[in-house]
Amino acid sequence: MRYVSTRGGAKPASFSEILLEGLAPDGGLYVPEVWPQVSLGELAAWKKLPYAELAARLLGKFAPEIPQETLLSLTREAYRPDVFCHVREGEDASKIFPARQLEDRLYLLQLSNGPTLAFKDAAMQLLGHLLNWALEEQGKTLTILGATSGDTGSAAIHALRGKERVKVVMLSPAGRMSDFQRAQMYSVMDDNILNIAVKGMFDDCQDLVKKLNADAAFKAKHRLGAVNSINWVRVIAQTAYYISAYLQTVKNIGDPVSFCVPSGNFGNAFAGLVAKFIGVPIGRVIVATNENDVLHRVLQTGRYAPAEAAQVTSSPSMDITKASNFERAVWESAAHDGKLVAEMWARLASEGQIDFAKDYPEVWARLSSLGLCSSTSAHADRLAQIKLAHERWGIFIDPHTADGVKGALDLRAPSETMIILETAQAAKFAPTIREALGIEPPMPDGFESLIALPQKVEMLENDADILKAKIEAFA
Ligand SMILES: *Cc1c(COP(=O)(O)O)cnc(C)c1O
């Protein structure tokens, strides 16, 4: 199986080769040339498998060159019950990602029992093990350079801490994260992790990463890599929990289910579309956005028009302007015509938008037939959904999951089975929970003391040369 760029201009590569890559050299995203298929018979057989085995079978379809035993040993390491251990009251602890029934035909897929209490752990833990394995095979090392506003960085740090062949340099904006987020990132003491608090905003951190990556000599010398949300392994790792959720909730294999996904960069929602492309009977994928609604607008109007700047909201991990992974859905809708996708994104760069409905009606027709729907929400909606979930179902949900609950309740049809993806635990966003309910969300075991742990972080001016010297000394 070969991977190509959505923009058609990169040399086809294998799964192991793109494992270490971010963007393709032509600026596109990697996608498999063809979608492998999973039959209903196979799905029925997968129903009995523990999660790690299901994930290994799925990966095997996308990485046929890696032996199944290798994949299985990596997924078993990644999805250990003692890693995804922050199980809450009333949950089925026998599952790594349990689908909890809320009411008739409505489920919550609990994805945030991992080390950083957010769904990003699900993909990042596997990526960490795969990355280290691939580097061992190739006799290489890698320095992951990333910028984070909180969640992605901490999931990456917790997935890569102690890994022999990987070093991590994570930039975060000084003084702009919650106490909880800071504690989660900066309390990691492993030698291979370097946390840097930059005097500036998240955008400044991202610009520094771009500047260092633009210096080809520096990038090659230190083998700079990334683990951002466009990484293919993160997408396909997420597809596994859609399949698990499907198998946990349907009566008969073949019955359709729909999903509602709190969305920012569209990585999580696209993983659901992948499940559909390979043959899992999925009806709709509802993309639930917050005030940063670029995805909602494109699905309603056919016009993809990123805003100038992101709004700051109470579901901050969805505060984006562009939804990078959307390009993959467009590539699928453009019948895998990379040249056409490259033309569209050139337009986006020059005109600030792509009008699919007007300029690419065939692509728009296909995009409209993928089963994507959308919703948007505001702060007051989040508070209302947190309250509703507590009163009606007796559970605490976080503000991002609340956006998903709104989309699901607003859009579900009477006969539709709907699975809402939980993206974080309420404990991570205590101030919003207090505002909605007037009480504290429960803190999982082991996290009460987190804030008091010693922290290791270096403060740095917003300056690329100073950062280069720091990496020189560290790597
Ligand atoms: C990253 C994140 C999202 C958005 O996921 P995408 O894959 O970027 O669409 C939603 N909620 C939380 C809590 C997140 O950390």
The ligand as a Gaussian input file, in Angstrom:
#p B3LYP/6-31G(d) Opt

LIG

0 1
 C       -8.050000      18.498000      19.913000
 C       -9.352000      18.571000      20.605000
 C      -10.570000      18.696000      19.898000
 C      -10.612000      18.856000      18.382000
 O      -10.218000      17.708000      17.691000
 P       -9.810000      17.775000      16.143000
 O       -9.287000      16.442000      15.806000
 O       -8.756000      18.860000      16.038000
 O      -11.028000      18.151000      15.365000
 C      -11.745000      18.694000      20.624000
 N      -11.750000      18.592000      21.967000
 C      -10.613000      18.472000      22.689000
 C      -10.689000      18.374000      24.169000
 C       -9.374000      18.445000      22.041000
 O       -8.240000      18.343000      22.761000

